[in-house]
């Protein structure tokens, strides 16, 4: 629903701009009308220079008459446009300009202008406008002469007592206020009136959108804070109603972060394909709204899951008690997220990451639940098959073995005891396995190993004369290959580091690639994903959490390759 509304607003905003462009191009292409020439056959009087009277009048008309009447073609040659982005544009009395345009600002003209246009701002005309006065997502007020149209898209239209409009007056989604003395030669249209002014949206654009953040501490953004707190209350309500399901989703994300992210990416990629296939089959068209609604609900529940995960990480309370309730964790995590929403650029990144990771946690939890349900169905079948007569006869133990006390069996028993003793001695001499139980590598030693790897890759690219300028991509590919084949890079081998999985399994290609791609995410936000190692209890970077890995320190001399 929100997407449809935004699309309609975009169409309404773009349509007047396209109209202005077409009108400007058409008027620029119009040749000036020449003065009346003398009738054919009549002799034209000539001056001392041999020029006829009508030629002299045409030249004077071309130099002054036409340009002064239109007030824009001659000035267009010298580029007298007043254009501002993110600021207001003002044309004072006695000044002239081809156009007065403001994007994310308001435009006012008290002089002579061609067009006066505002996008996400108000348009005010008290002078003369030779073309149109337009405001998109703003109000238009005219108390002067407008030779073209006066338009307000999602804003109010006001006509003062001195207003005279040669064209049409159009107000879309706003209120039309017209003084009785105002003169309109064209039509007056008020389409979808009643929405009123959209100054609240302009305030959000100025203080939030332009800074890349969802929220800001500014006057006029109370509605945004109210909306954010409403959603936070909704997430806390979901935690109260679905405590067990939310806890399972949090556990899934903590134990399988890489697979959760992969599930989110697959869901996002396959959703458009699924919708298209349902539409192609025609029979599946009624199911499309349910699919979209299901994903919307999964996204909302996923946001609650991520807020609960953040709250648990902050408090560290995972036991029993009133503070261990997921709703409390949601409120604590929500307070942190609201604070992060105030940071430019990082605010929108956090907003999108929470939605992506939350969707992945929910989807992968559903997949695990489906697998467990299928295994529960197959369990009774396997037990029933085990009690069949054929299985019982196959499970009967073989006949009694020959007595071990015979003289032939005694040397064999002695050999078996000697072999077991040798195996036990070999186990005591073997090095301990490299698992996640070993001491974790800290921030500085990991950065030293990364610096060494970066220097090696940089030297290699320097030898190749940096033909492709893909140092970061080459470094990520190098890391993925080394993690899969050797469990560590060259820098890690030098500093006795090893990348291991939390579940104890070996590093596979999937884990190595996900970890390498996660490094770009750790680097994107000013390297915050790498600095996270210094503050995390498990010494994990963001890409470690995504891939489900840790970096441990092995004993000196332990074989890494």
C-alpha positions in Angstrom: 0.0 0.0 0.0 2.8 2.4 0.9 4.5 1.6 -2.4 1.4 2.4 -4.4 1.0 5.7 -2.7 4.6 6.7 -3.3 4.3 5.7 -6.9 1.2 7.9 -7.3 2.9 10.8 -5.7 5.9 10.3 -7.9 3.6 10.4 -11.0 1.9 13.5 -9.8 5.3 15.2 -9.2 6.9 14.2 -12.5 3.9 15.1 -14.7 4.0 18.9 -14.2 7.8 18.9 -14.6 7.5 17.0 -17.9 4.8 19.4 -19.0 7.0 22.4 -18.3 9.9 20.8 -20.3 7.7 20.2 -23.3 6.2 23.7 -23.2 9.6 25.3 -22.8 11.0 23.3 -25.8 8.0 24.2 -27.9 8.2 27.9 -27.2 11.9 28.0 -27.7 11.4 26.4 -31.1 8.7 29.0 -32.2 10.2 31.6 -34.6 9.3 35.2 -33.9 6.4 36.5 -36.0 7.7 39.0 -38.6 6.0 42.3 -39.1 3.7 42.7 -42.0 5.5 43.0 -45.3 4.3 45.3 -48.0 1.8 44.0 -50.4 3.2 42.1 -53.4 3.9 44.2 -56.4 3.9 47.5 -54.4 7.3 49.3 -54.4 8.9 49.4 -51.0 10.4 52.7 -50.0 14.1 52.7 -49.2 16.2 54.7 -46.9 19.6 56.3 -47.5 21.3 53.0 -47.0 19.1 51.2 -49.4 17.1 49.3 -46.7 13.3 49.1 -47.0 11.1 50.5 -44.3 9.7 47.0 -43.4 13.1 45.5 -43.1 14.2 48.2 -40.7 11.1 47.7 -38.6 11.7 43.9 -38.5 15.3 44.4 -37.3 14.1 46.8 -34.6 11.4 44.3 -33.7 13.9 41.4 -33.5 16.3 43.4 -31.4 13.9 44.8 -28.9 10.2 44.4 -29.5 9.9 40.6 -29.4 12.5 40.0 -26.7 11.1 42.7 -24.4 7.6 41.5 -24.8 8.5 37.9 -24.0 11.2 38.8 -21.7 13.2 35.6 -21.9 14.7 34.6 -25.3 17.5 37.2 -25.2 18.3 36.6 -21.6 18.4 32.9 -22.2 21.4 33.5 -24.3 23.3 34.8 -21.3 22.0 32.1 -18.9 20.2 34.2 -16.3 18.5 31.3 -14.5 18.3 31.3 -10.7 18.5 27.7 -9.6 19.2 26.3 -6.1 19.2 22.8 -4.7 18.6 22.5 -1.0 18.1 26.3 -0.7 15.5 29.0 -1.5 15.5 31.0 -4.8 14.4 34.7 -4.7 14.1 37.2 -7.5 13.7 40.7 -6.2 11.7 43.6 -7.7 13.3 45.1 -10.8 15.3 41.9 -11.6 14.7 39.5 -14.5 15.5 35.9 -15.0 14.7 33.1 -17.4 13.6 30.8 -14.6 13.5 30.7 -10.8 13.9 27.1 -9.7 14.4 25.5 -6.2 14.7 21.8 -5.5 14.2 21.0 -1.8 13.5 24.7 -1.3 11.0 27.5 -2.0 10.9 30.0 -5.0 9.7 33.6 -4.9 9.6 36.1 -7.7 8.8 39.8 -7.4 10.4 40.7 -10.7 10.0 39.4 -14.2 10.7 35.7 -14.7 10.0 33.0 -17.2 9.2 30.0 -15.0 8.9 29.9 -11.2 9.2 26.2 -10.0 9.6 24.7 -6.6 10.1 21.0 -5.8 9.3 20.2 -2.2 8.9 23.9 -1.5 6.4 26.8 -1.9 6.1 29.0 -5.0 5.2 32.7 -4.5 4.7 35.1 -7.4 4.1 38.8 -6.8 5.6 40.0 -10.1 5.3 39.0 -13.7 5.8 35.4 -15.0 5.8 34.9 -18.7 5.3 31.1 -18.4 4.2 28.9 -15.5 4.2 29.0 -11.7 4.4 25.5 -10.3 4.9 23.9 -6.9 5.4 20.2 -6.5 4.8 18.9 -2.9 4.2 22.5 -1.9 1.8 25.5 -2.1 1.5 28.1 -4.8 0.5 31.7 -4.1 0.0 34.2 -7.0 -0.6 37.9 -6.5 0.7 39.1 -9.9 0.6 38.4 -13.6 1.1 34.8 -14.9 0.9 34.4 -18.6 0.9 30.6 -18.4 -0.6 28.2 -15.8 -0.5 28.1 -12.0 -0.2 24.6 -10.6 0.1 23.2 -7.1 0.7 19.4 -6.7 -0.1 18.2 -3.2 -0.3 21.7 -1.9 -2.6 24.6 -1.5 -3.3 27.2 -4.2 -3.8 30.8 -3.3 -4.8 33.7 -5.6 -4.5 37.2 -4.3 -6.5 40.3 -5.3 -3.9 41.3 -7.9 -3.6 37.9 -9.5 -4.3 37.5 -13.2 -3.7 34.1 -14.8 -3.9 33.8 -18.6 -3.8 30.0 -18.5 -5.4 27.4 -16.1 -5.3 27.2 -12.3 -4.8 23.6 -11.1 -4.6 22.4 -7.5 -4.0 18.7 -6.9 -4.6 17.3 -3.5 -4.8 20.8 -1.8 -7.2 23.6 -1.0 -8.0 26.4 -3.5 -8.4 29.9 -2.0 -9.3 32.6 -4.5 -9.8 36.3 -3.9 -12.9 37.6 -5.6 -10.8 40.2 -7.4 -8.5 37.6 -8.9 -8.8 37.1 -12.7 -8.5 33.7 -14.3 -8.9 33.5 -18.1 -8.6 29.7 -18.2 -10.1 26.9 -16.3 -10.0 26.4 -12.5 -9.6 22.8 -11.4 -9.3 21.5 -7.8 -8.5 17.7 -8.0 -8.6 15.5 -4.9 -8.9 18.6 -2.7 -8.6 18.3 1.0 -5.2 16.9 1.7 -3.9 20.2 2.7 -0.3 21.3 3.0 2.6 18.8 3.1 5.1 20.8 5.0 5.6 17.9 7.3 7.0 15.9 4.4 9.3 18.7 3.4 10.6 19.0 6.9 11.5 15.3 6.9 13.2 15.6 3.5 15.3 18.5 4.7 16.4 17.1 8.0 16.3 13.3 7.4 16.3 12.2 3.8 19.1 14.6 2.7 21.2 13.3 5.5 20.5 9.6 5.0 18.8 9.0 8.3 15.2 8.1 9.3 14.9 10.5 12.3 16.2 13.8 13.4 15.9 16.2 16.4 14.1 19.0 14.6 10.8 20.9 14.9 8.0 19.5 12.9 9.1 15.8 13.1 6.9 14.8 15.9 4.9 12.6 13.5 8.0 10.7 12.5 8.9 10.1 16.2 5.3 9.0 16.9 5.4 6.6 14.0 8.7 5.1 15.2 7.5 4.7 18.7 4.3 3.1 17.4 6.2 0.5 15.5 8.4 -0.1 18.6 5.3 -0.7 20.7 4.1 -3.1 17.9 7.4 -5.0 18.1 7.1 -5.3 21.9 3.6 -6.6 21.5 4.8 -9.2 19.1 7.3 -10.3 21.6 4.6 -10.6 24.3 2.3 -12.6 22.0 4.8 -14.8 20.3 7.6 -15.2 23.0 8.6 -18.8 22.0 8.7 -18.1 18.3 10.7 -14.9 18.7 13.2 -16.7 21.0 13.7 -19.5 18.5 14.3 -16.9 15.7 16.9 -15.1 17.9 18.6 -18.5 18.6 18.7 -19.3 14.9 20.3 -16.0 14.1 22.9 -16.5 16.9 23.8 -20.0 15.8 23.4 -19.7 12.1 24.0 -16.1 11.0 25.5 -16.9 7.6 22.6 -19.2 6.6 20.1 -16.6 7.9 21.6 -13.9 5.6 21.7 -16.4 2.7 18.0 -17.2 3.3 17.2 -13.5 3.2 19.0 -13.0 0.0 17.3 -16.0 -1.6 13.9 -14.8 -0.4 14.4 -11.4 -1.8 15.5 -12.8 -5.2 12.8 -15.4 -5.5 9.9 -13.3 -4.4 9.6 -11.3 -7.7 10.0 -14.6 -9.6 7.2 -16.2 -7.5 4.9 -13.3 -8.1 5.5 -13.4 -11.8 4.9 -17.1 -12.0 1.6 -16.8 -10.0 0.5 -14.0 -12.4 1.4 -16.1 -15.4 -0.7 -19.1 -14.3 -3.7 -16.7 -13.9 -5.1 -19.2 -11.3 -2.4 -18.0 -8.8 -3.3 -14.3 -9.1 -5.5 -14.5 -6.0 -2.5 -15.8 -4.0 -0.3 -12.8 -4.8 -1.8 -10.6 -2.1 -1.3 -13.3 0.5 2.3 -13.8 -0.5 3.0 -10.0 -0.3 1.2 -9.9 3.1 3.1 -12.9 4.4 6.4 -11.2 3.5 5.3 -8.0 5.1 4.4 -9.8 8.3 7.7 -11.7 8.2 9.6 -8.4 7.9 7.7 -6.9 10.9 8.4 -10.0 13.0 12.0 -10.0 11.8 12.5 -6.4 13.0 11.3 -7.5 16.5 13.7 -10.5 16.3 16.7 -8.2 15.6 15.7 -5.7 18.3 15.5 -8.6 20.8 18.9 -9.9 19.7 20.4 -6.4 20.2 18.8 -6.1 23.6 20.2 -9.4 24.7 23.6 -8.5 23.5 23.5 -5.2 25.4 22.2 -6.6 28.7 23.8 -10.1 28.5 20.9 -11.4 30.5 19.8 -14.8 29.1 18.6 -16.4 32.2 15.3 -16.2 34.1 13.8 -13.1 35.6 11.6 -10.2 34.5 14.4 -8.5 32.5 15.0 -11.7 30.5 11.7 -11.4 28.7 12.0 -10.8 25.0 9.7 -7.8 25.2 12.2 -6.1 27.5 15.0 -6.9 25.2 13.0 -5.5 22.3 12.6 -2.2 24.1 16.2 -2.0 25.0 17.3 -2.8 21.5 14.8 -0.3 20.1 16.2 2.5 22.2 19.6 1.8 20.7 18.3 1.7 17.2 16.4 4.9 17.6 19.7 6.5 18.7 21.5 5.1 15.6 18.7 6.4 13.4 19.9 9.9 14.2 23.3 9.3 12.7 23.6 10.5 9.1 24.1 7.7 6.5 24.5 5.1 9.3 20.8 5.5 10.2 19.5 4.2 6.9 22.1 1.5 6.8 21.0 0.2 10.2 17.3 0.4 9.0 18.0 -1.7 5.9 20.3 -4.2 7.7 17.7 -4.8 10.4 15.1 -5.6 7.8 17.4 -7.9 5.8 18.8 -9.8 8.8 15.4 -10.1 10.5 13.8 -11.5 7.4 16.6 -14.0 7.0 16.3 -15.2 10.6 12.5 -15.7 10.3 12.7 -17.5 6.9 15.5 -19.8 8.1 13.7 -20.6 11.3 10.7 -21.6 9.3 12.9 -23.8 7.1 14.4 -25.5 10.2 10.9 -26.0 11.7 9.7 -27.7 8.5 12.7 -30.0 8.5 12.1 -31.0 12.1 8.4 -31.6 11.3 9.4 -33.8 8.4 11.9 -35.7 10.5 9.3 -36.3 13.2 7.0 -37.8 10.6 9.7 -40.1 9.3 10.7 -41.3 12.8 7.7 -43.6 13.5 8.0 -45.1 10.0 11.7 -46.0 10.6 10.8 -47.6 14.0 8.0 -49.6 12.5 10.3 -50.8 9.8 12.9 -51.9 12.4 10.3 -54.2 14.1 9.6 -56.2 11.0 10.6 -60.0 11.1 13.2 -59.4 8.4 14.9 -56.6 10.5 14.6 -58.7 13.7 16.4 -61.7 12.0 19.1 -59.5 10.6 19.6 -57.9 14.1 20.1 -61.3 15.8 23.6 -61.6 17.2 25.8 -64.2 15.6 26.6 -67.5 17.2 29.1 -67.9 20.1 32.6 -67.0 19.1 35.4 -69.4 19.8 36.7 -69.3 23.3 39.5 -66.9 23.8 41.2 -69.2 26.3 42.4 -71.5 23.5 46.1 -71.5 22.8 45.6 -70.1 19.4 43.5 -67.1 20.6 46.0 -66.0 23.4 48.6 -64.5 21.0 45.8 -62.6 19.2 44.6 -61.1 22.4 48.0 -60.0 23.4 48.5 -58.3 20.0 45.2 -56.4 20.3 46.2 -55.1 23.7 49.5 -53.9 22.4 47.8 -52.1 19.5 45.4 -50.4 21.8 48.2 -49.3 24.0 50.1 -47.8 21.1 46.9 -46.0 19.9 46.4 -44.5 23.4 50.1 -43.3 23.5 49.7 -41.7 20.0 46.6 -39.9 21.2 48.4 -38.5 24.2 51.3 -37.3 21.9 49.0 -35.8 19.2 48.4 -32.0 19.4 45.0 -30.9 20.6 42.4 -30.3 17.8 41.9 -26.8 16.5 38.4 -25.8 17.5 36.5 -22.7 18.7 37.4 -23.7 22.3 40.9 -22.3 21.8 41.8 -18.7 22.9 40.3 -16.1 20.6 42.5 -13.7 18.7 42.2 -10.1 19.7 41.8 -6.9 17.6 45.4 -5.8 17.2 46.9 -9.2 16.2 44.1 -9.7 13.7 44.7 -6.2 12.2 48.5 -7.0 12.0 47.7 -10.2 10.1 45.3 -8.3 7.8 47.9 -5.6 7.2 50.4 -8.2 6.2 48.0 -9.8 3.8 47.1 -6.4 2.3 50.7 -5.6 1.8 51.3 -8.9 0.0 48.3 -8.4 -2.3 49.2 -4.8 -2.9 52.8 -5.8 -3.9 51.4 -8.4 -6.2 49.0 -5.9 -7.8 51.9 -3.4 -8.1 54.0 -6.0 -10.0 51.0 -6.3 -12.3 51.0 -2.5 -12.7 47.5 -2.3 -11.2 45.9 -3.1 -14.5 42.5 -3.8 -13.1 42.3 -1.7 -9.9 40.6 -4.5 -8.0 42.8 -4.7 -4.9 39.9 -5.2 -2.5 38.2 -7.8 -4.7 41.5 -9.6 -5.1 42.1 -9.5 -1.3 38.7 -10.9 -0.7 39.2 -13.7 -3.2 42.6 -14.5 -1.8 41.2 -14.7 1.7 38.3 -17.0 0.7 40.6 -19.4 -1.1 43.1 -19.5 1.8 40.4 -20.0 4.4 39.0 -23.0 2.5 42.2 -24.7 1.6 44.4 -23.9 4.7 42.1 -22.4 7.3 44.3 -19.2 7.4 46.0 -16.7 5.2 49.7 -16.0 5.1 49.4 -13.3 7.6 47.4 -15.6 9.9 50.1 -18.3 9.5 52.8 -15.8 10.6 50.8 -14.8 13.7 49.6 -18.4 14.5 45.9 -17.6 13.7 43.2 -20.0 12.4 39.7 -19.4 11.2 37.3 -22.1 12.5 33.5 -22.6 12.5 31.5 -22.4 15.7 29.9 -25.7 15.0 33.2 -27.5 14.7 32.9 -28.4 11.1 35.5 -27.7 8.5 35.5 -24.4 6.5 33.6 -25.1 3.2 33.4 -22.9 0.1 30.0 -21.5 1.2 31.3 -20.3 4.5 34.5 -18.9 2.9 32.7 -17.0 0.3 30.1 -15.6 2.7 32.9 -14.5 5.1 34.7 -12.8 2.3 31.6 -10.9 1.1 30.9 -10.0 4.7 34.2 -8.2 4.9 32.9 -5.6 2.5 30.0 -5.0 4.9 32.4 -4.7 7.8 34.5 -2.2 5.8 31.5 -0.2 4.4 30.5 1.5 7.6 33.8 3.3 8.2 35.4 -0.1 9.2 33.0 -0.5 12.2 32.6 -4.2 11.4 36.4 -4.7 12.1 36.4 -2.4 15.2 33.6 -4.6 16.5 36.3 -7.2 17.4 37.6 -5.0 20.2 34.2 -4.7 21.9 32.6 -8.1 21.2 32.6 -10.7 24.0 33.5 -13.4 21.5 36.1 -11.4 19.6 34.0 -11.6 16.4 33.9 -9.1 13.5 30.6 -8.6 11.6 31.8 -11.0 8.9 32.5 -13.6 11.5 29.0 -13.3 12.9 27.5 -13.6 9.4 29.6 -16.7 8.5 29.4 -18.3 12.0 33.2 -18.3 12.4 35.8 -17.2 15.0 39.6 -16.6 14.8 41.6 -18.5 17.4 45.2 -18.6 18.4 47.0 -21.9 18.1 50.1 -23.1 19.9 53.5 -22.2 18.5 54.6 -24.9 16.1 51.1 -26.3 15.5 50.8 -27.3 11.9 48.6 -24.8 10.0 49.2 -26.0 6.5 
